[in-house]
Amino acid sequence: MADKRAKPELLAPAGDMERLKMAVLYGADAVYLAGTSFGMRAFAGNFSPEELPQAVAFAHDHGVRVHCTINTMPRNDEVSRLPEHLERLDDAGVDALIVADLGAFTLAGKYAPRCQRHISTQASICNYETARAWHDLGASRVILARELSLEEIRTIRDKTPEDLEIEAFVHGAMCVSYSGRCLLSNYMTGRDSSRGACAQPCRYQYALMEEKRPGEYFPVFEDEQGTYIMNSRDMCMIDHLGDLCDAGLSSLKIEGRAKSAYYAAIVTGAYRHCLDAAAAGESIDPVWRDEVEHVSHRPYSTGFYYGPPGQYYATSRYVREWQVAAVVTDCDSAGHAALSLRNKFRAGDTVEIVGPDLRPFSMTVPQMRDEAGDPLEEPRTPQMQFYMDLPRPVPPFSLVRRGVDLSAK
């Protein structure tokens, strides 16, 4: 066995309470979320002032830290509302604030003194002098620009104070623009990408039109590979966690606050098991490595860690080959389980069960029972409760999934 490495924090996305619970139970060391304003994912569920303390309490009860994003670039009318928001986060017990704007950073120090201040990837930190400067101002962590190589990250780690934590993205969607600083969405749709409302026009399929021939579209080709000239691959570094540990990173961040609770659970669980193995110098179990293939994703790359990832021109569609059928709400020692329906399935189907620290296994669906105890071949009403006997006990929040290719054609 190789020597043990220093193990970085695993930081998972939490777009709403269900996704937070999944991330926490499937192995996150910390989660990042947003209130209903000042976050870069306006279309995630996010947390109301009433929900936020409940979210923090649930995470803290499980030994998990909570980081809250305030990483938009606020305008004058927005920044005047920021002190009240910061005080609310401080009172809720949030552990750290993720900021990109210098004014927001300064206000956070004044109105949320109990919260650490982390500098968002939106600040495009890509050299050690910038990292040092933020540390001198009082930042406890910098979240590096996605465009850095592993060698550049090592240099930043070597040339910054030891008590400055360094965080980097390791999984999820990437932006064709420089760390998210893009005006395409604003220009085309009026939705501000720097204030959480990006319409992702980089994923659109474009054609060329000549002004004297309106309505006649000419395809835009690049190397004859297609027309999605701004489309980016998704990042996946699960095969290279040893390199990330050795680079001295303090935190590995999974992108995806706008993604599903299933995504939060499966990707967090996969990275939890693989990171624990990599840090211990052990080989990674291929069962856990394969879990990142069970979520909706674009073709994977290693980001900029080993050089530019290249664009993906063929399509902007996702690979989506699995669907959640049900969530286990309770299960006794004999495997008698209560479940909540998410998508239709029926007796006789082959499904997989995966759960918090539960190695995935397959089973054939037996006859089920409804709430009255009557036989049930196919539960049909979303969120309905029903009962099913499993071959072994599983923890609550385990997921029943089945193979079904939902990838857009």
N, C-alpha and C positions, 0 to 999 in steps of 0.2 A: 504493500500500500504506500502511496506517495505521502509526503508530509501534508499536514493540514494547512489550509490557507485561512487568511482572515476572511470572514464571511460578511458580505455587504447586506444591508437591509433590502428586503423585497417589498417594493411599493406598488400597490395595485389601485386601479381606478374604481370609484364608487359613484355612479351617476344618480342613484337614488337609494332608498333604504334597503330594498331587496338586493340590489347589487352590492351594497356595503356588506350586508350579512354574508353573502356568498364569498366575497373577497376575504373577509375576516375568517370565516369557517374553513375555507380551502387553503389557508396558510400564509396570508399576508402578514408582514411585520408592521406595516403601516398602510394607510389608505389616503388617497387624496380626493377631495370633493369640493363642491362649491355651494355657496348660498344661492339665492335666486337672482343675484346681481353680481357684477364685476368678475364673472368667470368666463373663460374662453369657449365654453361649450354651452351656449344659451339653450340648445335643444336637448340637452340631457335633462333628466327629471329634476335634478338638483334638490336642495334642502331648504324648506321654509324656516323662518325663525323658530317655529314651534318644534320642527323635526330635528333641527341641528343638535340641541342638547341630548335628545334621545340617541342620535347617531353616535355622538361622542361617548355617551355612557356605554352603549353596546360595545364599541371598539375597545374602550378602556377596560371594561369588564373581562375582555379576552386578551388583555396585554398588548393591544394594537394602538399605535399612535395615529393621530388624525391631522392631516395637512389640508389647509383650505386655500383654494386659489382665489387670488385677487389680481389676476394677471392680464386684465385688459388695459388699454391705454385710455383712462377716463377723460372725458371733456369737462369743461368748467362746471356745468350743472350737475354732473355725476360726482365730481370730486368733492363738492359741497356736502353730499350725502354720505361720504365715505367714513367720517369719524364715528357716526352712529353705528354703522355696519361693523366697524372694527371693534367697537366696545362690546357689541353683541357676541362676536366671535371670541373675544377674550373671556367674557362671562361664561360662555358655553364650554370652556375648557379645551378649545382647539390648541394643539401642540405647536403648530407652525403655520405661517402664512406664506404663500407663494406669490411673489410680486414681481412685476417687470418695470413699473414706472417709478422713477426716483421720488416723485411726490408721494405716491402711495406708500413707498418704502419708509419715508420720513414720518408720515402720518401713522403708519403701523407701529413704529417705535414709540410714539406718543400715546396712542389710544388703545393699543393692545400690548402692553408691556410684558405680559406673561407669555406671549407667543414668540417663538423663534422666527427669524425672517430668512426665507429661502428665495434666491433670485431665479426667476422663471427662465426657461429656455427661450421665451420671447425676447429676452434681453440680448440674445445672440452672443453669449460669452464664448470666445474661441481663442483666448490667450491668457497666460498666467498673470499679466499685469492687470487686466480687467478683473480677474478673479480676486487678486490681492486688494484692488481698490474697493470692491464691494465688502470684502472682509474688514478692511480698515474703517468702513462706514458702519459696521455692526452686523453684517450678514453672517449667519452661522453655516450657510450652505449655498453653493451655486449649482444650478442645473444647466449643464453644458449645452451648447448648440449641437444639433443633431449632425452637423456636417463635419465633425472632427474625426480624425483617425485614432486608432488605439495608441499610436506613437505620440500623437499630439496630446492625448489625455495623460499619458505617462509623464510627459514634460510638465504639464500643468500641475500634476500631483507633486512632482519633485520640487517645483519652484514656488509652491504656496505654503502657508503656515499649516502645520499638522492639524490644528484644531478646526480648520476650514473643511467642512464635508463637501464631497463632490458626488453629484448625482448625474446619471445619464440614462437616456431611453434605451431599452433593450428589445422591445417588442411593440408592434402595432403599426398603424398607418403613418406614412411619411408625407410631407408636403413638398410639392415641386418648388415652392418658393423658399427663400432663405429663412429657416426657422419660423415659418408662418407669417412672415412680413410680406403680405400680398395685397394688392389693390384690385385684382381681377374681379373678385366677387362684388366689391363696392361699385366698380365701374359698370358691370353687366347687370346686376340685380338690385343694387342699392343696399345689399346686406353687408354689414361691416365685418370683415374678417378679423380685424384687430379688437372687436368688441363682442366676439362670441357668436357671430351669426353667419359664418362662411357658408356659401351655397355650393362650394367645391366645383366651380366651373372648369377646373383643370381636368376633371374626369369626363367632360363632355366630348362627344365626337364632333369634330369640326370639318367643314368643307370650305372650298374657295369659290367665290362668286364674282364674275366679271361684271362691271357696272353696266355695260350695254346689253348684257344677257341676264336680266333679273329672273330668278327662279330656276336658273340652270346651275346645278351644283357640280363642282369639280372636286374630286377627293384630294385630300392633302396627304401625300405619302412621305415617309421618312425611311429610306433604305428598303422600300417596298414591304415594310412590316406592318403597315396599318396607319390609322389616322389619329390614334390617341397620343398625340405628340407631347402632352404634358403629364400624362398619367404616371404615377409612381408605384413601385412595388411596396409591399409591406415589409417591415423589418422583423427579423427573427434571429436572435442570438443565442438560442437555447443550446446549440451545439458548441458554443464557445465561452461558456461561463467561467471556465478556468482562466482564460485570458483576461476576462473582465475582473475577476478577483485579483489576479496578479498585477493589474494596472493600478490597484489601490483605490478603486471606486468605493464610496461609502454607501451608495444606494443605487439599486437597479430598478428602473421605472417601466411599468407596463402601460402603454397608451390605451385609451378606450373608455372614457367616461360616458360617451354617447352610445356605447355598445351594450349588448344584452347582459342580463344576469348570468345566463349560460356561459357567455364569453368570460365574464369576470371570474366565474368559478373554475372553468376548465383551464384557462391560461394561467391563473394564479396557482392552481394545484400542480400543473405541469412544471412550472418554474420552481415551486417550492421543493419538490422532490429532486429535481435535477440540480438545483443550486446547493442543496444540502450534500448531495453526492460529490459535486465538483469541489466544494469547500473542504470536504473530508479526504479529497484525493482519490475518491472511488470512481469506478466507471458508472456511467449513467444508464439506468434501466431503460431499454428501448420502449417499454410500455408507456412510461411517462413522457419520453421524448415525442412519441407519436400523438400525444394528446393535442398538441398545437395544430395538428392536421384535422382535428375534429371540430374546429370552429370555423365560422365564415371568415375567409381571408382572401386577399389578393396574393398572387405569386410572391413567395418570400425571397428576401435577400439579406445580406449582413449589413445593410446600411452603408455608412462611410467608414466603418471600422477598419476595413482592409483595402480601402480604395473606393472610388465612386461606384455606386451600385448599378448605374445604367437605368434607362427608362424602360417601361414595359408598354409596348405600342399596340399589342394585339387587341386588347379590350379593356374596359374599365370595370368589368363585372367581377363578382366575388366567386371563389370556390366555396360552395356550401353543400355539403354532402350528408349532414346529420341534422336532426330536428329533435328538440326536447318534447317528449310525449307527456311526462308528468314529473312532479316534484314530491318526494317522500316527506310527509309532515310528521309521521310517527312510526316507530317500528319496535316490536317487542323482541325478546331474546329468541323466540321461535321463528322469526322472520315474517310474522303477520304485520303487514304494513298498511297504514292509511296514506292515501296519496291525493294530490290536487292535480286535475287535468290541465294540460297546456295545449296539446294538439292530439287529434284523433289517432287512436291505434286500437287493435282488437285482439281478442284471444287467438292464439296461434302464431302471432307475429314474433319474430326474433328481435329482441331488444338488448341494449347494454345498460348496465347500472354502473354509475361512477359517483363517488361521494367524497366528503372530507376525509382525507387519508385512506380512502377506500380504492384499492386496485380495481380497475374496470373488469367486469365479467359479463358474459352473455347468458341469456336465458330465453326460453320460449314462454310467452305470456300465457298463464293459465286462465281458466274462467275466473272472472272477478265478481265482486259483490257491490251492490249499491248501498246507500246509507241505511236502508231498511233491512239489509242482509239478503236481499233477493239476488239471484244469479244475474250477471252482467257480462255480455259478450263484447260490447263496445261502448265505453263511456263517450258521450257526445257533447255535453255542455261545458264550455270553458270554465275553469276554476271549480268545477263540481268535485266533491269529495267522494272517493270510492276506496275499496279495499282489495288488496292483492297479496297472495302468499309468495314470499321470496325464498330462494333456496338457503339464504343465510341472513342474519340480522345486519341491517345497515343503519348508519346514523341519519338523523333528520337532515334535510336539505340535500340528500342524495338525489341524483337525477336519473330518470329513465329516458333514454334516447334511442332513436332508431335511424338506420341508414335510409336516407331518402335524398336523392339528388335534386336540390332546389337551386342549383347554379343556373343563373339566367343564360339562355341560349342565344 
